[in-house]
Amino acid sequence: MYGNIAKAGRKDNKTRYLGKQLSVLNASLHQAETIKTRIEQQMDNLDIMDKFYEKKYQDMETRLYRLYDEIEGVENSIEEVKNRL
């Protein structure tokens, strides 16, 4: 009898922990998506006549590619947590 209660408690704690982890991952995903959108807007608004246009564009493109990798990693982590729930 007590074994079932202990198992239920552990499962509840695990579910609660995974739920919190999922919330943190969703917040990270939202933040990365927001930053990605902001960088895309900045790239669109760059002045092509700017002396440093190419350098600025390349820097933003590098940051954008890193964000895509980060977003993919967070999405994969979210999927893993959902599968464990």
RABEL-V743880 format. One record per residue. N is the residue number from 0. RES is the residue in one small letter. PSI is psi in whole degrees, 0 to 359 (none if undefined). Layout:
N:RES:PSI ; N:RES:PSI
//
This chain:
0:m:311 ; 1:y:332 ; 2:g:320 ; 3:n:322 ; 4:i:317 ; 5:a:318 ; 6:k:318 ; 7:a:320 ; 8:g:318 ; 9:r:319 ; 10:k:319 ; 11:d:317 ; 12:n:319 ; 13:k:316 ; 14:t:317 ; 15:r:316 ; 16:y:314 ; 17:l:325 ; 18:g:318 ; 19:k:318 ; 20:q:319 ; 21:l:320 ; 22:s:317 ; 23:v:317 ; 24:l:320 ; 25:n:322 ; 26:a:319 ; 27:s:320 ; 28:l:315 ; 29:h:316 ; 30:q:315 ; 31:a:321 ; 32:e:321 ; 33:t:315 ; 34:i:319 ; 35:k:314 ; 36:t:319 ; 37:r:317 ; 38:i:318 ; 39:e:319 ; 40:q:318 ; 41:q:321 ; 42:m:319 ; 43:d:329 ; 44:n:4 ; 45:l:142 ; 46:d:115 ; 47:i:339 ; 48:m:353 ; 49:d:136 ; 50:k:327 ; 51:f:24 ; 52:y:307 ; 53:e:314 ; 54:k:314 ; 55:k:316 ; 56:y:315 ; 57:q:318 ; 58:d:315 ; 59:m:322 ; 60:e:320 ; 61:t:315 ; 62:r:321 ; 63:l:316 ; 64:y:322 ; 65:r:321 ; 66:l:321 ; 67:y:318 ; 68:d:317 ; 69:e:316 ; 70:i:316 ; 71:e:318 ; 72:g:317 ; 73:v:318 ; 74:e:319 ; 75:n:319 ; 76:s:320 ; 77:i:316 ; 78:e:319 ; 79:e:317 ; 80:v:317 ; 81:k:322 ; 82:n:333 ; 83:r:343 ; 84:l:none
//
